[in-house]
């Protein structure tokens, strides 16, 4: 799952951005929506020669006076940056794009569809939710231009995540790479620690840290936080997903997601137990925060900051956690903070990563809607958006150098790697009763002391 982080990132002001406190239309819009509108106009009056600077937008046509609503969960600085990335498209096509963001998207999108007030386009944050929205019958199949872009710029796996049944509906948008382990390079240098290349090496490093690490009485090697409001627990599911993919491979991972490999199976049990070797060991967690029981009550945004307080040394979290480090923190291989990927089981195993992403679905076949949908699936948009900062994409037409940070650049290269085994966040692919309910709550129970047999059985019993 990809979660918005409200962190100390300076907002990038975009010319033509106007923030308004209400939605563009309809009484079904939630009152607390963040509405971001970026408006531009074409210089050529619609038709005729392509205006200077609009060569990359010529295929989208000119649609003077047209308006398109884009609806999603993105908020804050990311919403401003999204709007900024669309300004050139608006200027060259004459389409007025209004982005409405809501943290109640999962509920409100159904209300809007049922009320006949569906947006033109929606940025859907999970494949499982996309399937449910498609199930309303309101989503239209992606047009040929979108399909062509996805065939050219995205892997078959990514296209499959936007496909329901045999129909392709939604192109991927942004992405994240999960499983980074954040640490302090200066501490590693001072203590003579080496970045581990296997899971066993990481466990040996953890043991060494526990014996000879920090000076403070509250120091522990790991700091972990699961708290995320109503979504508390999802950071724990990320640990299990990383382990299942690395320990048992993509075939077992896919069978697990499909419900064919039960949580009570030997494979999934092993992955929980491997996580428990860290999370349930009072010598290993929870640096500066408490014992294992503190994991559930510690906000995921805050847990890793204990590295800067010398209370812990390691924190497992996705690439987007980079935004959480305080202003002035040098995130670099020789800086204040850096990260390595959760190691594979064997050093010579192929690169295996889990991650998340979003998908753009349309609710009508109008030309302006299709034009924006095609633009958002293009390499032009991917490079424009990533250049603004703060996000990455798995679009193969994206130049990694455009990422705003070394971690972002490395994450893009991982996603683009021909030999990389990538699997989408399992909890986002499972039925909602499991992935975003029982799995979340049961991983909380596990670190709070509930026996593993009960934890695994409870999740299996939630399958529809």
Helices and strands as residue ranges (DSSP letters): E 17-20, E 34-38, G 55-60, E 67-72, H 76-93, E 96-101, H 105-114, E 121-124, H 127-134, H 144-153, H 156-161, E 163-164, E 167-168, E 171-177, E 180-183, H 185-191, H 199-212, G 229-231, H 234-258, H 266-279, G 292-294, H 300-303, G 304-307, E 315-317, G 319-324, E 338-341, E 352-362, H 367-376, H 379-388, G 400-402, H 406-416, E 421-424, H 426-429, H 432-433, I 434-438, H 439-447, H 452-461
